[in-house]
Amino acid sequence: MSTRCNIEFYDDYMHEGVRHRKLSARLYQHSDGCPDNIIPLLRKLQRLMSSGEQVRSIFGPRVNDPEWCAAEFISLYRESGRGNIYVSQQRHGDIEYLYKVYCQDTGFRIDIFLPGDKRLTNVTGKYNRGTGRETTPHSKVS
C-alpha cells in the first residue's frame, strides 16, 4: 500500500511581539510519503529557496514564502521522476503522515505528525539533529 501524506506550508512570522502562523498551501502526496523520502526533498527545497539560486526565481531568496515553496516542492518532486502530488483543499482521511512546514526568514521548521496521535519527535529529531532547527513538541494535530 502507498504511504500517503499531506504537506502543509505555513506563513510563520512575528508581528508586534506575537507569533502568527497561517496555513497558506496544502499538498497531497499519494505515495512515498514517509519521512525518509519527504525530509530530504524539503531540505533540498530549503537550500534552493534560501539561496535564491533556483532558476525559476528572479526575486532572490523566497524561503519565507509558503505558496512559492509549495509550488517549487511540486516541481522538485516531479523532476525527481515521481508524480502523483497535487494541491488539496483539505486533509485527506487516508494519510499516514502530516508534515507542517513553517516558512520563516531563517529557514523551515518542520513538524511531523501521525494523524490523531502524538508527534513523532524521534523521527523529527533524527532529521533536525545538528541543523539548529530543532522543533518544539505538539500534543496533537490541530
N, C-alpha and C positions, 0 to 999 in steps of 0.2 A: 504494500500500500504506500502511496505517496505521503511525504511529510509536508503537510500544508502549513502555511503561516500567513499572518498579517504583519506588515511592517508599517508602522505609523511614524510620520515625521512631524515634529512639533517645533513651533517657533518658541524659543526659550530665551527670555531676556528680563533684565531688571529695569523697572521704571519707578522713580521716586522711592527707592528702597524696598520695593515689593517685587518678588519674582512672579513672572507671568509665563504660563505655558499654554499654548493654543494649538490644537490639532489642525494641521494645515493640509496634510495629504496622507492617504491610506492606500497601501498596495496589498494585493492578494497574490500569493505565490502558490501554485498548485502542487509543486513537488520540490524536493531538495531544500526544504525549509529548516533543516536542523542547524544549530549554531556553527558546526564545522564548515558549512557552506556559506552561510549568511554573513557571519562576522568578518571573514577575510574580504568579502566584497564591500562591506560597509567601511572597513579600514582603508581599502583602496580608494573608495569614493571620498572619504575624508581627506586623504592625501591630495587627491586631484582638486577637490573643492577649496582646500586651504591654500594651495599653491597658485591657483589661477592659471595653471599650465594646460588645462584641458582645452582642446581645440575649439570646442563649442562656445566657450565664454570669452567674449571680448571685454567683459566687465571686471576682470580680475577675480580675486578670491570671493567665493559665494558660499562658504561653509555655514553661514548663519541664515541661509535662505532655504527653508524646508521644502517649498514647492519645487524649486530648481533642483535641489538634492534628490527628491523623489524621481523627477524626470530623468536625471542623469543615472540614477540607480537602475532604472528600467533599461537604459541604453547599455550600461555595463553588463547587466545580466544577460541581455540578448547577444551582445558582442562575444560573450564567453561561450557561445554555442548552445545556450539554453533558450527556452521560450516561456510560454505559459505563465506570464506575470502581467497583471493589469491593475489599473486604478479601481478602487472599490469604495462605495459609499458607506458600507457597514462592515463590522467584523463578521467573518464567516463562522458558522457554528461548528465546522469540522476541523478547525485549526489545532495543531499540536503545540505551536509556539506563537507568542505575540512579542514583537520587538517594538520598543518605543525608542525612537531616535530623537534626542533633544538637540537641536541645532543651535549652537552658541557661537559667539565670536571666536572663542578659543578652540573650537572643535566640537565633536559629537560626544554626547553622553548616551550610552546605550544600556537600556534595561531589558532583560529577557524574562518573560513570564510563561507559566503554564496557565491556561485559562481556568479560573476558579480555584487556583492553588497558590501556594506561596511562591515568591520569586525564586528563580534558580540562581542563588548567589554563588554557588560553586561553579557553575558554568560562566556566569558573568565575570567572576573574579579571575577565572582561568584566562580569559581573553583580555582583561584590563590590566593584569599584573604588569607593573613596571611602566605603564603608559602615563601615569599621573592623572588618569581619568577614572578613578575609582567611582563606583556607583553607590548610591545610598539605598538602604533597604525600603521595600514597599511590602505591605502585607498581602494585598490582593490586587488583581487587575481592576481598574476602575474605568 
